[in-house]
């Protein structure tokens, strides 16, 4: 996520607050310079120039990839005292501008931060993540019910809002998203006649793909009314309504029996204290003898909180788990066998590069649909996400699992690359 947020709280914050109380223009100027120097020390080695409204500048490292223009003293003090939230809020409001390569700047800050020293999420904060059905409904509405026309501007033709799979680095986004759907279906060994349950189905592309190309009967659940309405209409238009059912409901209410369970890009919204509930659903539904599935989710290599700014402005309730957290919560209590773990981090960085390019090409249209603050919020979110996957601050895990007694699994991985 946007990487200036890695600086959660600086030890000199109290000094900043104390010095703001000193009267006089001269003292204010000295304080401005002190804060600028403090930020320069924060960013030592990062190729950026810092510029203030009063003409003061500081080049942290050359050659620079970007210049950050800070419009006012309030923003400067915020960056010095509470940078995690202040950078995002100031960029969103237009009180801070980045001239140059935003992704390269955020990636450089990511590399500067030693994530091993970041404080892990406290248990209290982890309890606040995810939520019951009503909380999940509000979170989904905040992010996914912004209007299908908005997402059509920058996603692929089938509206997949999860990491693509690039068989070759120069593959188009549309081809890579189709390849991702095939990759997931092959990992889950979906066969004609299989019953497939999908938790959190987006606009329905994967469910329709599994039915059309793999002969599955699919039931998919989602809390976004706009997405479900779109998916149902697409199923009717493509003659698949008799083989794919889209249900507007929470994953916890999934009932029935299935051969395959898919969760693609939903675990980030479930919250650690609810992983066991997801595991209970899978255990209740999956066939006892040959049940299998795929969990595809954004994760981390070490437990850490999600960006507070991203949770406030873009993804309320979000949390990226470590593999240990996900497996201990959702799979191990029910004796599911982990068959394969793959990290597609660089594929997500490339996916985000495509999304950001398309988004930036549509910013005038998006500004007419919403407002300038919305435009800047989502630009920072996409750019920061690309930087975080490119630098290894975030990971993209695909975990293939099955019932412990399931022997109907491929002998080798050759089928994945056919």
C-alpha positions in Angstrom: 0.0 0.0 0.0 1.2 3.6 -0.3 4.5 3.6 1.5 4.8 6.9 3.2 2.4 5.2 5.6 5.1 2.9 6.8 6.2 5.6 9.2 3.6 5.1 11.8 4.6 7.6 14.4 7.8 9.5 14.8 9.4 9.9 18.3 9.9 13.6 17.8 6.2 14.2 17.3 5.9 15.7 20.8 8.7 18.1 20.0 6.8 19.2 16.8 3.7 19.9 18.9 5.7 21.8 21.4 7.5 24.0 18.9 4.3 24.9 17.1 3.4 26.9 20.2 6.5 29.2 19.8 5.4 32.7 18.6 7.0 34.8 15.9 7.6 34.5 12.2 11.3 33.8 12.7 10.6 30.9 15.0 8.0 29.6 12.6 10.6 29.7 9.8 13.1 27.8 12.0 10.4 25.2 12.8 9.6 24.9 9.1 13.2 24.2 8.4 13.5 21.8 11.3 10.5 19.8 10.0 11.9 19.8 6.5 15.2 18.5 7.9 13.4 15.9 9.9 11.6 14.6 6.8 14.9 14.5 4.9 16.3 12.3 7.7 13.2 10.1 7.5 13.8 9.6 3.8 17.6 9.4 3.7 18.7 7.7 0.5 15.3 8.1 -1.2 15.7 9.9 -4.5 13.3 12.8 -3.9 13.3 16.5 -3.6 11.1 18.2 -0.9 9.8 21.7 -1.6 7.8 24.0 0.7 5.4 26.8 0.0 7.9 29.3 1.1 10.6 28.3 -1.3 12.7 26.1 1.0 13.9 22.9 -0.5 15.8 19.8 0.4 17.2 17.2 -2.1 17.3 13.9 -0.1 19.2 11.9 -2.8 20.1 12.4 -6.4 19.1 11.7 -9.1 15.6 12.3 -8.0 12.6 10.4 -9.3 10.0 12.9 -8.0 9.5 16.2 -6.3 7.1 16.5 -3.4 5.6 20.0 -3.0 4.1 20.7 0.4 1.6 23.5 0.2 1.3 24.7 3.8 2.6 24.5 7.3 -0.3 22.4 8.5 0.6 19.7 6.0 4.3 19.9 6.9 3.6 19.5 10.6 1.2 16.6 9.9 3.9 14.8 7.9 6.4 15.3 10.8 4.0 14.3 13.5 1.7 11.7 11.9 3.0 10.8 8.5 1.1 7.5 8.0 -2.3 9.3 7.7 -1.0 12.8 6.8 0.6 11.9 3.5 -2.6 10.2 2.2 -4.9 12.9 3.4 -2.8 15.8 2.1 -2.4 14.1 -1.3 -6.2 13.4 -1.4 -6.9 17.1 -0.6 -4.4 18.5 -3.0 -2.3 20.1 -0.2 0.6 17.9 -1.3 1.6 17.3 -4.9 4.0 14.8 -6.4 5.7 15.8 -9.6 7.5 12.9 -11.3 7.2 9.2 -10.9 4.8 8.5 -8.1 5.2 4.7 -8.2 9.0 4.9 -8.2 8.9 7.3 -5.2 6.6 5.1 -3.2 8.7 2.0 -4.1 11.9 3.8 -3.0 10.3 4.6 0.4 9.2 0.9 0.6 12.8 -0.2 0.1 13.9 2.3 2.7 11.6 0.9 5.4 12.8 -2.2 7.3 9.4 -4.0 7.5 10.9 -6.5 9.9 11.0 -3.7 12.5 7.4 -2.7 11.9 5.1 -3.3 14.9 2.6 -6.2 14.3 -1.1 -5.6 14.4 -2.3 -5.7 18.0 -4.9 -8.2 19.0 -7.3 -5.4 19.7 -6.9 -4.0 16.2 -7.2 -7.4 14.7 -10.5 -7.9 16.5 -11.8 -4.8 14.7 -11.1 -6.1 11.3 -13.7 -7.8 9.1 -17.0 -8.0 11.0 -20.4 -9.4 11.1 -22.7 -9.4 8.1 -23.9 -5.8 8.6 -20.4 -4.5 8.9 -19.2 -6.6 5.9 -22.2 -5.2 4.0 -21.1 -1.6 4.8 -17.5 -2.3 3.8 -18.5 -3.9 0.5 -20.9 -1.0 -0.3 -18.1 1.6 0.4 -15.7 0.0 -2.1 -17.6 -2.1 -4.6 -20.8 -0.3 -5.1 -19.2 2.8 -6.6 -20.9 2.0 -9.9 -20.0 -0.5 -12.6 -19.2 2.3 -15.1 -16.4 3.4 -12.9 -14.7 0.0 -12.9 -15.3 -0.5 -16.6 -13.0 2.5 -17.2 -9.9 0.7 -16.0 -10.4 -3.0 -15.4 -10.3 -5.6 -18.1 -13.2 -6.4 -20.4 -14.7 -9.0 -18.0 -14.3 -6.8 -14.8 -11.9 -9.0 -12.8 -10.7 -7.0 -9.8 -8.1 -9.5 -8.6 -4.5 -10.4 -9.6 -4.1 -11.5 -13.2 -1.7 -14.3 -14.3 0.7 -13.3 -17.1 2.0 -16.4 -19.0 4.4 -14.0 -20.6 5.4 -10.6 -19.4 4.0 -8.9 -22.6 0.6 -10.5 -22.4 -2.3 -8.1 -22.5 -4.4 -7.5 -19.4 -7.4 -9.2 -20.9 -5.4 -12.3 -21.9 -3.8 -12.4 -18.5 -7.1 -12.3 -16.7 -8.4 -15.1 -18.8 -5.2 -17.0 -18.1 -5.8 -16.4 -14.4 -9.3 -18.0 -14.5 -7.9 -21.0 -16.3 -5.1 -21.2 -13.8 -7.5 -21.3 -10.9 -9.8 -23.8 -12.5 -6.8 -26.1 -13.3 -5.5 -25.8 -9.8 -8.8 -26.8 -8.4 -9.0 -29.7 -11.0 -12.6 -28.7 -12.0 -14.2 -31.3 -14.1 -17.5 -31.5 -16.0 -20.4 -31.9 -13.6 -18.5 -30.6 -10.6 -20.5 -28.4 -8.2 -18.4 -25.3 -7.5 -19.1 -22.8 -4.7 -17.5 -19.3 -4.9 -17.4 -17.0 -2.0 -17.1 -13.3 -3.1 -17.6 -13.5 -6.8 -17.1 -9.9 -8.0 -18.9 -9.4 -11.3 -19.1 -13.1 -11.9 -16.4 -13.7 -14.5 -14.8 -16.7 -12.9 -18.1 -18.4 -12.1 -19.2 -18.0 -15.7 -15.8 -19.1 -17.0 -15.9 -22.3 -14.9 -19.4 -23.2 -16.2 -18.7 -22.4 -19.9 -15.2 -23.9 -20.3 -15.0 -26.6 -17.6 -18.6 -27.9 -17.5 -19.2 -27.0 -13.8 -22.4 -26.0 -12.1 -21.6 -22.9 -10.0 -23.2 -21.1 -7.1 -21.5 -17.8 -6.2 -22.2 -15.5 -3.2 -21.6 -11.8 -3.0 -22.7 -8.9 -0.8 -22.5 -6.2 -3.6 -25.9 -5.7 -5.0 -24.5 -3.9 -8.1 -22.1 -6.7 -8.8 -24.7 -9.5 -8.4 -27.1 -7.7 -10.6 -24.5 -7.3 -13.3 -23.4 -11.0 -13.0 -27.0 -12.2 -13.2 -27.7 -10.2 -16.3 -24.5 -11.5 -17.9 -25.4 -15.1 -17.1 -28.8 -14.6 -18.8 -27.3 -12.9 -21.8 -24.8 -15.7 -22.3 -27.2 -18.5 -21.8 -25.6 -19.7 -18.6 -28.4 -18.8 -16.1 -29.3 -22.5 -15.7 -25.8 -23.4 -14.8 -24.7 -20.5 -12.7 -26.6 -19.0 -9.7 -25.5 -15.7 -8.2 -26.7 -15.2 -4.6 -26.8 -11.8 -2.8 -25.8 -13.0 0.6 -22.9 -13.3 3.1 -20.4 -16.2 2.8 -21.3 -17.4 6.3 -24.8 -18.3 5.0 -23.5 -20.7 2.3 -25.3 -24.0 2.5 -25.3 -27.2 0.4 -22.6 -29.6 -0.8 -19.9 -28.9 -3.4 -16.9 -30.5 -5.0 -14.8 -27.3 -5.2 -14.7 -24.2 -3.1 -13.1 -21.0 -4.4 -12.3 -17.8 -2.6 -10.5 -15.4 -4.9 -9.6 -12.0 -3.4 -12.1 -12.2 -0.4 -9.9 -13.3 2.5 -8.5 -9.8 2.8 -11.9 -8.6 3.8 -12.8 -11.4 6.2 -10.6 -10.4 9.1 -8.5 -12.7 11.3 -11.1 -13.4 13.9 -13.4 -14.7 11.1 -11.1 -17.1 9.3 -12.4 -19.9 11.4 -15.9 -19.1 10.3 -14.8 -19.3 6.7 -13.1 -22.7 7.5 -16.3 -23.9 9.0 -18.3 -23.0 5.9 -15.8 -24.9 3.7 -15.8 -27.9 6.0 -19.6 -28.0 6.0 -19.9 -27.8 2.3 -17.0 -29.7 0.7 -17.4 -33.3 -0.2 -15.8 -35.6 2.4 -13.9 -37.7 -0.1 -12.8 -35.4 -3.0 -13.5 -31.9 -1.9 -10.9 -29.3 -2.9 -10.4 -25.6 -3.3 -8.3 -22.5 -3.8 -7.7 -19.5 -1.6 -6.3 -16.5 -3.4 -5.5 -13.5 -1.3 -3.2 -10.6 -0.6 -0.8 -11.4 2.2 2.4 -10.5 4.0 5.6 -12.2 5.1 5.3 -10.8 8.6 2.1 -9.8 10.5 1.6 -6.1 10.3 -1.4 -3.7 10.1 -2.9 -2.6 6.9 -2.4 1.1 6.0 -4.7 3.1 8.3 -5.3 5.6 5.4 -6.3 2.8 3.0 -8.7 1.4 5.6 -10.3 4.8 6.1 -10.5 5.9 2.5 -10.6 2.8 0.3 -10.8 -0.6 2.0 -12.5 -0.4 5.4 -11.9 -3.5 7.5 -9.0 -4.8 5.3 -6.2 -7.0 6.6 -3.5 -8.9 4.7 -2.6 -12.0 6.6 0.5 -14.0 6.7 0.4 -17.6 5.4 0.5 -18.8 9.0 -2.5 -16.7 10.0 -4.5 -17.8 7.0 -3.7 -21.5 7.3 -4.0 -21.7 11.1 -7.4 -19.9 10.9 -9.1 -21.4 7.9 -7.5 -24.7 7.0 -5.6 -26.4 9.9 -8.6 -26.6 12.3 -10.5 -28.7 9.8 -7.5 -30.9 8.7 -7.5 -29.6 5.1 -4.4 -30.7 3.3 -2.4 -28.0 1.7 -1.4 -29.2 -1.8 0.3 -26.2 -3.3 1.3 -22.6 -2.3 2.3 -20.1 -5.0 3.3 -16.5 -4.7 2.2 -14.3 -7.6 3.5 -11.0 -6.2 5.1 -9.8 -9.4 2.0 -10.7 -11.4 0.0 -8.4 -9.1 2.5 -5.6 -9.6 2.1 -5.9 -13.4 -1.7 -6.1 -13.0 -1.7 -2.9 -11.0 0.6 -1.2 -13.6 -2.1 -2.0 -16.2 -4.9 -0.7 -13.9 -3.0 2.5 -13.1 -2.3 3.2 -16.7 -5.9 2.8 -17.6 -7.1 4.8 -14.6 -4.8 7.7 -15.4 -6.1 7.8 -19.0 -9.6 8.1 -17.6 -9.1 10.6 -14.8 -11.0 13.4 -16.5 -14.0 11.1 -16.9 -13.7 9.9 -13.3 -13.5 13.5 -12.1 -16.8 14.2 -13.7 -18.3 11.1 -12.1 -17.0 11.9 -8.6 -14.7 14.8 -7.7 -11.0 15.7 -7.6 -10.4 14.2 -4.1 -11.8 10.9 -5.2 -9.6 10.9 -8.3 -6.4 11.5 -6.2 -7.5 9.0 -3.6 -7.7 6.1 -6.0 -4.6 7.2 -8.0 -2.6 7.0 -4.8 -4.2 3.7 -3.8 -3.3 2.1 -7.1 0.2 3.6 -7.3 1.0 2.6 -3.8 -0.3 -0.9 -4.2 1.8 -1.4 -7.3 4.9 -0.2 -5.4 4.2 -2.5 -2.5 3.9 -5.6 -4.6 6.9 -4.6 -6.7 9.1 -4.3 -3.5 7.8 -7.3 -1.6 5.9 -5.4 1.1 2.8 -7.2 0.0 2.4 -10.7 -1.5 -0.2 -12.5 -3.5 -0.7 -16.1 -2.3 -2.6 -18.9 -4.0 -3.2 -21.9 -1.7 -4.6 -25.1 -3.2 -6.1 -27.4 -0.6 -8.2 -30.6 -0.4 -9.7 -33.0 2.0 -7.0 -35.1 3.7 -8.4 -38.3 2.1 -8.7 -36.8 -1.4 -6.5 -38.8 -3.9 -8.0 -37.3 -7.0 -5.3 -34.7 -7.4 -2.9 -34.2 -10.3 0.3 -36.3 -10.1 2.5 -33.4 -11.3 2.1 -29.7 -12.0 2.3 -30.3 -15.8 -1.5 -29.6 -16.1 -1.0 -26.1 -14.9 1.1 -25.1 -17.9 -0.7 -27.1 -20.6 
